[in-house]
Amino acid sequence: MRKISSYILLFLFLLFPFLLKAQITQFKDSIIQISGITMTADSLRAIPAVSIVVQGQGRGTISNSQGVFSIVAFKGDTLSFSAIGFKKKIYQIPTDLQGNNFSMIQLMVEDTTYLPVTIIKPYPTREEFEKAFISGDIPDDAYEIARKNTQAAHMRALARYTPVDGREAVNMYMQKQAQSLYYAGQQTPQNIFNPLAWAQFIQAWKRGDFKRKDDY
């Protein structure tokens, strides 16, 4: 009896590699790579961003901008195709497919959803709308903004306190250089007795050019 058991164990030990190889071969044969493209059923237009999911396994992929996709699954699995604006499609991989590669074209039908009519009102009653309209702060339009920006007082304040840019600084420097060269070797004339200078001074004083910065 013990001798027979030893023969059986030896037979199973010798047969085990063949059984393991057969299982591995069957496992490899059951894996398949699905490659394809998703398109519209009416115009055969490629559908991008289609979600392809293997049901019950939590695995999936998304078609690219040309609608092309590729996914690895088992023969007999069920693929779910879903996209916004299209009806959901279900495809079951046949178990009798030959080889480990399969190409397919999945056509999808556009799904139109009609929503009920909805009326949106900003205010529940007319009285509340009138109250909000009267007390609301209406922003200035482009014309009013331009009018405020071109006021005389505003322009004078900007001209007085805005620093000069590079071009203005160069022009001022060149004018001073030209003036110093023009009166080189002689005394610079004084404008204290110049009536035009006095007139300009009086106009600037009336405009308020000599007021302090705190007044603005």
MODELLER restraints for C-alpha pairs under 7 A, 6 or more apart:
rsr = mdl.restraints
at = mdl.atoms
rsr.add(forms.Gaussian(group=physical.xy_distance, feature=features.Distance(at['CA:29:A'], at['CA:100:A']), mean=6.66, stdev=0.5))
rsr.add(forms.Gaussian(group=physical.xy_distance, feature=features.Distance(at['CA:30:A'], at['CA:74:A']), mean=5.53, stdev=0.5))
rsr.add(forms.Gaussian(group=physical.xy_distance, feature=features.Distance(at['CA:30:A'], at['CA:75:A']), mean=5.39, stdev=0.5))
rsr.add(forms.Gaussian(group=physical.xy_distance, feature=features.Distance(at['CA:31:A'], at['CA:73:A']), mean=5.96, stdev=0.5))
rsr.add(forms.Gaussian(group=physical.xy_distance, feature=features.Distance(at['CA:31:A'], at['CA:74:A']), mean=4.60, stdev=0.5))
rsr.add(forms.Gaussian(group=physical.xy_distance, feature=features.Distance(at['CA:31:A'], at['CA:75:A']), mean=6.31, stdev=0.5))
rsr.add(forms.Gaussian(group=physical.xy_distance, feature=features.Distance(at['CA:31:A'], at['CA:100:A']), mean=6.21, stdev=0.5))
rsr.add(forms.Gaussian(group=physical.xy_distance, feature=features.Distance(at['CA:32:A'], at['CA:72:A']), mean=5.86, stdev=0.5))
rsr.add(forms.Gaussian(group=physical.xy_distance, feature=features.Distance(at['CA:32:A'], at['CA:73:A']), mean=5.60, stdev=0.5))
rsr.add(forms.Gaussian(group=physical.xy_distance, feature=features.Distance(at['CA:32:A'], at['CA:74:A']), mean=5.73, stdev=0.5))
rsr.add(forms.Gaussian(group=physical.xy_distance, feature=features.Distance(at['CA:32:A'], at['CA:75:A']), mean=6.45, stdev=0.5))
rsr.add(forms.Gaussian(group=physical.xy_distance, feature=features.Distance(at['CA:32:A'], at['CA:100:A']), mean=4.27, stdev=0.5))
rsr.add(forms.Gaussian(group=physical.xy_distance, feature=features.Distance(at['CA:32:A'], at['CA:101:A']), mean=5.46, stdev=0.5))
rsr.add(forms.Gaussian(group=physical.xy_distance, feature=features.Distance(at['CA:33:A'], at['CA:71:A']), mean=5.76, stdev=0.5))
rsr.add(forms.Gaussian(group=physical.xy_distance, feature=features.Distance(at['CA:33:A'], at['CA:72:A']), mean=4.34, stdev=0.5))
rsr.add(forms.Gaussian(group=physical.xy_distance, feature=features.Distance(at['CA:33:A'], at['CA:73:A']), mean=6.29, stdev=0.5))
rsr.add(forms.Gaussian(group=physical.xy_distance, feature=features.Distance(at['CA:33:A'], at['CA:100:A']), mean=6.11, stdev=0.5))
rsr.add(forms.Gaussian(group=physical.xy_distance, feature=features.Distance(at['CA:33:A'], at['CA:101:A']), mean=4.91, stdev=0.5))
rsr.add(forms.Gaussian(group=physical.xy_distance, feature=features.Distance(at['CA:33:A'], at['CA:102:A']), mean=6.25, stdev=0.5))
rsr.add(forms.Gaussian(group=physical.xy_distance, feature=features.Distance(at['CA:34:A'], at['CA:70:A']), mean=5.61, stdev=0.5))
rsr.add(forms.Gaussian(group=physical.xy_distance, feature=features.Distance(at['CA:34:A'], at['CA:71:A']), mean=5.30, stdev=0.5))
rsr.add(forms.Gaussian(group=physical.xy_distance, feature=features.Distance(at['CA:34:A'], at['CA:72:A']), mean=6.06, stdev=0.5))
rsr.add(forms.Gaussian(group=physical.xy_distance, feature=features.Distance(at['CA:34:A'], at['CA:101:A']), mean=6.20, stdev=0.5))
rsr.add(forms.Gaussian(group=physical.xy_distance, feature=features.Distance(at['CA:34:A'], at['CA:102:A']), mean=5.06, stdev=0.5))
rsr.add(forms.Gaussian(group=physical.xy_distance, feature=features.Distance(at['CA:34:A'], at['CA:103:A']), mean=5.93, stdev=0.5))
rsr.add(forms.Gaussian(group=physical.xy_distance, feature=features.Distance(at['CA:35:A'], at['CA:69:A']), mean=5.82, stdev=0.5))
rsr.add(forms.Gaussian(group=physical.xy_distance, feature=features.Distance(at['CA:35:A'], at['CA:70:A']), mean=4.29, stdev=0.5))
rsr.add(forms.Gaussian(group=physical.xy_distance, feature=features.Distance(at['CA:35:A'], at['CA:71:A']), mean=6.57, stdev=0.5))
rsr.add(forms.Gaussian(group=physical.xy_distance, feature=features.Distance(at['CA:35:A'], at['CA:102:A']), mean=6.28, stdev=0.5))
rsr.add(forms.Gaussian(group=physical.xy_distance, feature=features.Distance(at['CA:35:A'], at['CA:103:A']), mean=4.87, stdev=0.5))
rsr.add(forms.Gaussian(group=physical.xy_distance, feature=features.Distance(at['CA:35:A'], at['CA:104:A']), mean=6.45, stdev=0.5))
rsr.add(forms.Gaussian(group=physical.xy_distance, feature=features.Distance(at['CA:36:A'], at['CA:68:A']), mean=5.77, stdev=0.5))
rsr.add(forms.Gaussian(group=physical.xy_distance, feature=features.Distance(at['CA:36:A'], at['CA:69:A']), mean=5.59, stdev=0.5))
rsr.add(forms.Gaussian(group=physical.xy_distance, feature=features.Distance(at['CA:36:A'], at['CA:70:A']), mean=6.51, stdev=0.5))
rsr.add(forms.Gaussian(group=physical.xy_distance, feature=features.Distance(at['CA:36:A'], at['CA:103:A']), mean=5.25, stdev=0.5))
rsr.add(forms.Gaussian(group=physical.xy_distance, feature=features.Distance(at['CA:36:A'], at['CA:104:A']), mean=4.68, stdev=0.5))
rsr.add(forms.Gaussian(group=physical.xy_distance, feature=features.Distance(at['CA:36:A'], at['CA:105:A']), mean=5.43, stdev=0.5))
rsr.add(forms.Gaussian(group=physical.xy_distance, feature=features.Distance(at['CA:37:A'], at['CA:67:A']), mean=5.14, stdev=0.5))
rsr.add(forms.Gaussian(group=physical.xy_distance, feature=features.Distance(at['CA:37:A'], at['CA:68:A']), mean=4.31, stdev=0.5))
rsr.add(forms.Gaussian(group=physical.xy_distance, feature=features.Distance(at['CA:37:A'], at['CA:69:A']), mean=6.02, stdev=0.5))
rsr.add(forms.Gaussian(group=physical.xy_distance, feature=features.Distance(at['CA:37:A'], at['CA:104:A']), mean=6.87, stdev=0.5))
rsr.add(forms.Gaussian(group=physical.xy_distance, feature=features.Distance(at['CA:37:A'], at['CA:105:A']), mean=5.14, stdev=0.5))
rsr.add(forms.Gaussian(group=physical.xy_distance, feature=features.Distance(at['CA:37:A'], at['CA:106:A']), mean=6.27, stdev=0.5))
rsr.add(forms.Gaussian(group=physical.xy_distance, feature=features.Distance(at['CA:38:A'], at['CA:46:A']), mean=5.93, stdev=0.5))
rsr.add(forms.Gaussian(group=physical.xy_distance, feature=features.Distance(at['CA:38:A'], at['CA:47:A']), mean=5.55, stdev=0.5))
rsr.add(forms.Gaussian(group=physical.xy_distance, feature=features.Distance(at['CA:38:A'], at['CA:67:A']), mean=5.08, stdev=0.5))
rsr.add(forms.Gaussian(group=physical.xy_distance, feature=features.Distance(at['CA:38:A'], at['CA:68:A']), mean=6.62, stdev=0.5))
rsr.add(forms.Gaussian(group=physical.xy_distance, feature=features.Distance(at['CA:38:A'], at['CA:105:A']), mean=6.04, stdev=0.5))
rsr.add(forms.Gaussian(group=physical.xy_distance, feature=features.Distance(at['CA:38:A'], at['CA:106:A']), mean=4.85, stdev=0.5))
rsr.add(forms.Gaussian(group=physical.xy_distance, feature=features.Distance(at['CA:38:A'], at['CA:107:A']), mean=5.98, stdev=0.5))
rsr.add(forms.Gaussian(group=physical.xy_distance, feature=features.Distance(at['CA:39:A'], at['CA:45:A']), mean=5.13, stdev=0.5))
rsr.add(forms.Gaussian(group=physical.xy_distance, feature=features.Distance(at['CA:39:A'], at['CA:46:A']), mean=4.39, stdev=0.5))
rsr.add(forms.Gaussian(group=physical.xy_distance, feature=features.Distance(at['CA:39:A'], at['CA:47:A']), mean=5.26, stdev=0.5))
rsr.add(forms.Gaussian(group=physical.xy_distance, feature=features.Distance(at['CA:39:A'], at['CA:67:A']), mean=6.93, stdev=0.5))
rsr.add(forms.Gaussian(group=physical.xy_distance, feature=features.Distance(at['CA:39:A'], at['CA:106:A']), mean=6.27, stdev=0.5))
rsr.add(forms.Gaussian(group=physical.xy_distance, feature=features.Distance(at['CA:39:A'], at['CA:107:A']), mean=5.00, stdev=0.5))
rsr.add(forms.Gaussian(group=physical.xy_distance, feature=features.Distance(at['CA:39:A'], at['CA:108:A']), mean=6.20, stdev=0.5))
rsr.add(forms.Gaussian(group=physical.xy_distance, feature=features.Distance(at['CA:40:A'], at['CA:46:A']), mean=6.55, stdev=0.5))
rsr.add(forms.Gaussian(group=physical.xy_distance, feature=features.Distance(at['CA:40:A'], at['CA:47:A']), mean=6.74, stdev=0.5))
rsr.add(forms.Gaussian(group=physical.xy_distance, feature=features.Distance(at['CA:40:A'], at['CA:107:A']), mean=5.41, stdev=0.5))
rsr.add(forms.Gaussian(group=physical.xy_distance, feature=features.Distance(at['CA:40:A'], at['CA:108:A']), mean=5.05, stdev=0.5))
rsr.add(forms.Gaussian(group=physical.xy_distance, feature=features.Distance(at['CA:40:A'], at['CA:109:A']), mean=6.09, stdev=0.5))
rsr.add(forms.Gaussian(group=physical.xy_distance, feature=features.Distance(at['CA:41:A'], at['CA:107:A']), mean=4.96, stdev=0.5))
rsr.add(forms.Gaussian(group=physical.xy_distance, feature=features.Distance(at['CA:41:A'], at['CA:108:A']), mean=5.45, stdev=0.5))
rsr.add(forms.Gaussian(group=physical.xy_distance, feature=features.Distance(at['CA:41:A'], at['CA:109:A']), mean=5.61, stdev=0.5))
rsr.add(forms.Gaussian(group=physical.xy_distance, feature=features.Distance(at['CA:46:A'], at['CA:66:A']), mean=5.75, stdev=0.5))
rsr.add(forms.Gaussian(group=physical.xy_distance, feature=features.Distance(at['CA:46:A'], at['CA:67:A']), mean=5.04, stdev=0.5))
rsr.add(forms.Gaussian(group=physical.xy_distance, feature=features.Distance(at['CA:47:A'], at['CA:66:A']), mean=6.92, stdev=0.5))
rsr.add(forms.Gaussian(group=physical.xy_distance, feature=features.Distance(at['CA:47:A'], at['CA:67:A']), mean=4.92, stdev=0.5))
rsr.add(forms.Gaussian(group=physical.xy_distance, feature=features.Distance(at['CA:48:A'], at['CA:63:A']), mean=5.58, stdev=0.5))
rsr.add(forms.Gaussian(group=physical.xy_distance, feature=features.Distance(at['CA:48:A'], at['CA:64:A']), mean=5.40, stdev=0.5))
rsr.add(forms.Gaussian(group=physical.xy_distance, feature=features.Distance(at['CA:48:A'], at['CA:65:A']), mean=4.64, stdev=0.5))
rsr.add(forms.Gaussian(group=physical.xy_distance, feature=features.Distance(at['CA:48:A'], at['CA:66:A']), mean=5.97, stdev=0.5))
rsr.add(forms.Gaussian(group=physical.xy_distance, feature=features.Distance(at['CA:48:A'], at['CA:67:A']), mean=4.55, stdev=0.5))
rsr.add(forms.Gaussian(group=physical.xy_distance, feature=features.Distance(at['CA:49:A'], at['CA:62:A']), mean=5.56, stdev=0.5))
rsr.add(forms.Gaussian(group=physical.xy_distance, feature=features.Distance(at['CA:49:A'], at['CA:63:A']), mean=5.08, stdev=0.5))
rsr.add(forms.Gaussian(group=physical.xy_distance, feature=features.Distance(at['CA:49:A'], at['CA:64:A']), mean=5.99, stdev=0.5))
rsr.add(forms.Gaussian(group=physical.xy_distance, feature=features.Distance(at['CA:49:A'], at['CA:65:A']), mean=6.87, stdev=0.5))
rsr.add(forms.Gaussian(group=physical.xy_distance, feature=features.Distance(at['CA:49:A'], at['CA:83:A']), mean=6.99, stdev=0.5))
rsr.add(forms.Gaussian(group=physical.xy_distance, feature=features.Distance(at['CA:50:A'], at['CA:62:A']), mean=5.37, stdev=0.5))
rsr.add(forms.Gaussian(group=physical.xy_distance, feature=features.Distance(at['CA:50:A'], at['CA:63:A']), mean=5.21, stdev=0.5))
rsr.add(forms.Gaussian(group=physical.xy_distance, feature=features.Distance(at['CA:50:A'], at['CA:81:A']), mean=6.61, stdev=0.5))
rsr.add(forms.Gaussian(group=physical.xy_distance, feature=features.Distance(at['CA:50:A'], at['CA:82:A']), mean=5.83, stdev=0.5))
rsr.add(forms.Gaussian(group=physical.xy_distance, feature=features.Distance(at['CA:50:A'], at['CA:83:A']), mean=4.91, stdev=0.5))
rsr.add(forms.Gaussian(group=physical.xy_distance, feature=features.Distance(at['CA:51:A'], at['CA:61:A']), mean=6.09, stdev=0.5))
rsr.add(forms.Gaussian(group=physical.xy_distance, feature=features.Distance(at['CA:51:A'], at['CA:62:A']), mean=4.68, stdev=0.5))
rsr.add(forms.Gaussian(group=physical.xy_distance, feature=features.Distance(at['CA:51:A'], at['CA:63:A']), mean=6.83, stdev=0.5))
rsr.add(forms.Gaussian(group=physical.xy_distance, feature=features.Distance(at['CA:51:A'], at['CA:81:A']), mean=5.73, stdev=0.5))
rsr.add(forms.Gaussian(group=physical.xy_distance, feature=features.Distance(at['CA:51:A'], at['CA:82:A']), mean=5.30, stdev=0.5))
rsr.add(forms.Gaussian(group=physical.xy_distance, feature=features.Distance(at['CA:51:A'], at['CA:83:A']), mean=6.23, stdev=0.5))
rsr.add(forms.Gaussian(group=physical.xy_distance, feature=features.Distance(at['CA:52:A'], at['CA:60:A']), mean=5.31, stdev=0.5))
rsr.add(forms.Gaussian(group=physical.xy_distance, feature=features.Distance(at['CA:52:A'], at['CA:61:A']), mean=5.27, stdev=0.5))
rsr.add(forms.Gaussian(group=physical.xy_distance, feature=features.Distance(at['CA:52:A'], at['CA:62:A']), mean=5.89, stdev=0.5))
rsr.add(forms.Gaussian(group=physical.xy_distance, feature=features.Distance(at['CA:52:A'], at['CA:79:A']), mean=6.49, stdev=0.5))
rsr.add(forms.Gaussian(group=physical.xy_distance, feature=features.Distance(at['CA:52:A'], at['CA:80:A']), mean=5.54, stdev=0.5))
rsr.add(forms.Gaussian(group=physical.xy_distance, feature=features.Distance(at['CA:52:A'], at['CA:81:A']), mean=4.80, stdev=0.5))
rsr.add(forms.Gaussian(group=physical.xy_distance, feature=features.Distance(at['CA:52:A'], at['CA:82:A']), mean=6.78, stdev=0.5))
rsr.add(forms.Gaussian(group=physical.xy_distance, feature=features.Distance(at['CA:53:A'], at['CA:59:A']), mean=5.75, stdev=0.5))
rsr.add(forms.Gaussian(group=physical.xy_distance, feature=features.Distance(at['CA:53:A'], at['CA:60:A']), mean=4.00, stdev=0.5))
rsr.add(forms.Gaussian(group=physical.xy_distance, feature=features.Distance(at['CA:53:A'], at['CA:61:A']), mean=6.51, stdev=0.5))
rsr.add(forms.Gaussian(group=physical.xy_distance, feature=features.Distance(at['CA:53:A'], at['CA:79:A']), mean=5.64, stdev=0.5))
rsr.add(forms.Gaussian(group=physical.xy_distance, feature=features.Distance(at['CA:53:A'], at['CA:80:A']), mean=5.19, stdev=0.5))
rsr.add(forms.Gaussian(group=physical.xy_distance, feature=features.Distance(at['CA:53:A'], at['CA:81:A']), mean=6.83, stdev=0.5))
rsr.add(forms.Gaussian(group=physical.xy_distance, feature=features.Distance(at['CA:54:A'], at['CA:60:A']), mean=5.80, stdev=0.5))
rsr.add(forms.Gaussian(group=physical.xy_distance, feature=features.Distance(at['CA:54:A'], at['CA:77:A']), mean=6.87, stdev=0.5))
rsr.add(forms.Gaussian(group=physical.xy_distance, feature=features.Distance(at['CA:54:A'], at['CA:78:A']), mean=5.91, stdev=0.5))
rsr.add(forms.Gaussian(group=physical.xy_distance, feature=features.Distance(at['CA:54:A'], at['CA:79:A']), mean=4.78, stdev=0.5))
rsr.add(forms.Gaussian(group=physical.xy_distance, feature=features.Distance(at['CA:54:A'], at['CA:80:A']), mean=6.41, stdev=0.5))
rsr.add(forms.Gaussian(group=physical.xy_distance, feature=features.Distance(at['CA:55:A'], at['CA:78:A']), mean=5.75, stdev=0.5))
rsr.add(forms.Gaussian(group=physical.xy_distance, feature=features.Distance(at['CA:55:A'], at['CA:79:A']), mean=6.12, stdev=0.5))
rsr.add(forms.Gaussian(group=physical.xy_distance, feature=features.Distance(at['CA:55:A'], at['CA:80:A']), mean=6.66, stdev=0.5))
rsr.add(forms.Gaussian(group=physical.xy_distance, feature=features.Distance(at['CA:61:A'], at['CA:71:A']), mean=6.65, stdev=0.5))
rsr.add(forms.Gaussian(group=physical.xy_distance, feature=features.Distance(at['CA:62:A'], at['CA:69:A']), mean=6.53, stdev=0.5))
rsr.add(forms.Gaussian(group=physical.xy_distance, feature=features.Distance(at['CA:63:A'], at['CA:69:A']), mean=4.54, stdev=0.5))
rsr.add(forms.Gaussian(group=physical.xy_distance, feature=features.Distance(at['CA:75:A'], at['CA:93:A']), mean=5.54, stdev=0.5))
rsr.add(forms.Gaussian(group=physical.xy_distance, feature=features.Distance(at['CA:75:A'], at['CA:94:A']), mean=6.01, stdev=0.5))
rsr.add(forms.Gaussian(group=physical.xy_distance, feature=features.Distance(at['CA:75:A'], at['CA:95:A']), mean=4.82, stdev=0.5))
rsr.add(forms.Gaussian(group=physical.xy_distance, feature=features.Distance(at['CA:76:A'], at['CA:92:A']), mean=6.26, stdev=0.5))
rsr.add(forms.Gaussian(group=physical.xy_distance, feature=features.Distance(at['CA:76:A'], at['CA:93:A']), mean=4.87, stdev=0.5))
rsr.add(forms.Gaussian(group=physical.xy_distance, feature=features.Distance(at['CA:76:A'], at['CA:94:A']), mean=5.39, stdev=0.5))
rsr.add(forms.Gaussian(group=physical.xy_distance, feature=features.Distance(at['CA:76:A'], at['CA:95:A']), mean=4.95, stdev=0.5))
rsr.add(forms.Gaussian(group=physical.xy_distance, feature=features.Distance(at['CA:77:A'], at['CA:92:A']), mean=5.85, stdev=0.5))
rsr.add(forms.Gaussian(group=physical.xy_distance, feature=features.Distance(at['CA:77:A'], at['CA:93:A']), mean=5.55, stdev=0.5))
rsr.add(forms.Gaussian(group=physical.xy_distance, feature=features.Distance(at['CA:78:A'], at['CA:90:A']), mean=6.91, stdev=0.5))
rsr.add(forms.Gaussian(group=physical.xy_distance, feature=features.Distance(at['CA:78:A'], at['CA:91:A']), mean=5.66, stdev=0.5))
rsr.add(forms.Gaussian(group=physical.xy_distance, feature=features.Distance(at['CA:78:A'], at['CA:92:A']), mean=4.20, stdev=0.5))
rsr.add(forms.Gaussian(group=physical.xy_distance, feature=features.Distance(at['CA:78:A'], at['CA:93:A']), mean=6.10, stdev=0.5))
rsr.add(forms.Gaussian(group=physical.xy_distance, feature=features.Distance(at['CA:79:A'], at['CA:90:A']), mean=5.82, stdev=0.5))
rsr.add(forms.Gaussian(group=physical.xy_distance, feature=features.Distance(at['CA:79:A'], at['CA:91:A']), mean=5.09, stdev=0.5))
rsr.add(forms.Gaussian(group=physical.xy_distance, feature=features.Distance(at['CA:79:A'], at['CA:92:A']), mean=6.09, stdev=0.5))
rsr.add(forms.Gaussian(group=physical.xy_distance, feature=features.Distance(at['CA:80:A'], at['CA:89:A']), mean=5.93, stdev=0.5))
rsr.add(forms.Gaussian(group=physical.xy_distance, feature=features.Distance(at['CA:80:A'], at['CA:90:A']), mean=4.76, stdev=0.5))
rsr.add(forms.Gaussian(group=physical.xy_distance, feature=features.Distance(at['CA:80:A'], at['CA:91:A']), mean=6.47, stdev=0.5))
rsr.add(forms.Gaussian(group=physical.xy_distance, feature=features.Distance(at['CA:81:A'], at['CA:88:A']), mean=5.77, stdev=0.5))
rsr.add(forms.Gaussian(group=physical.xy_distance, feature=features.Distance(at['CA:81:A'], at['CA:89:A']), mean=5.03, stdev=0.5))
rsr.add(forms.Gaussian(group=physical.xy_distance, feature=features.Distance(at['CA:81:A'], at['CA:90:A']), mean=6.29, stdev=0.5))
rsr.add(forms.Gaussian(group=physical.xy_distance, feature=features.Distance(at['CA:82:A'], at['CA:88:A']), mean=4.79, stdev=0.5))
rsr.add(forms.Gaussian(group=physical.xy_distance, feature=features.Distance(at['CA:82:A'], at['CA:89:A']), mean=6.60, stdev=0.5))
rsr.add(forms.Gaussian(group=physical.xy_distance, feature=features.Distance(at['CA:85:A'], at['CA:110:A']), mean=5.78, stdev=0.5))
rsr.add(forms.Gaussian(group=physical.xy_distance, feature=features.Distance(at['CA:85:A'], at['CA:111:A']), mean=5.23, stdev=0.5))
rsr.add(forms.Gaussian(group=physical.xy_distance, feature=features.Distance(at['CA:85:A'], at['CA:112:A']), mean=6.79, stdev=0.5))
rsr.add(forms.Gaussian(group=physical.xy_distance, feature=features.Distance(at['CA:86:A'], at['CA:108:A']), mean=6.41, stdev=0.5))
rsr.add(forms.Gaussian(group=physical.xy_distance, feature=features.Distance(at['CA:86:A'], at['CA:109:A']), mean=5.58, stdev=0.5))
rsr.add(forms.Gaussian(group=physical.xy_distance, feature=features.Distance(at['CA:86:A'], at['CA:110:A']), mean=4.19, stdev=0.5))
rsr.add(forms.Gaussian(group=physical.xy_distance, feature=features.Distance(at['CA:86:A'], at['CA:111:A']), mean=4.55, stdev=0.5))
rsr.add(forms.Gaussian(group=physical.xy_distance, feature=features.Distance(at['CA:87:A'], at['CA:108:A']), mean=6.66, stdev=0.5))
rsr.add(forms.Gaussian(group=physical.xy_distance, feature=features.Distance(at['CA:87:A'], at['CA:109:A']), mean=5.76, stdev=0.5))
rsr.add(forms.Gaussian(group=physical.xy_distance, feature=features.Distance(at['CA:87:A'], at['CA:110:A']), mean=6.11, stdev=0.5))
rsr.add(forms.Gaussian(group=physical.xy_distance, feature=features.Distance(at['CA:87:A'], at['CA:111:A']), mean=5.27, stdev=0.5))
rsr.add(forms.Gaussian(group=physical.xy_distance, feature=features.Distance(at['CA:123:A'], at['CA:129:A']), mean=5.75, stdev=0.5))
rsr.add(forms.Gaussian(group=physical.xy_distance, feature=features.Distance(at['CA:191:A'], at['CA:197:A']), mean=6.25, stdev=0.5))
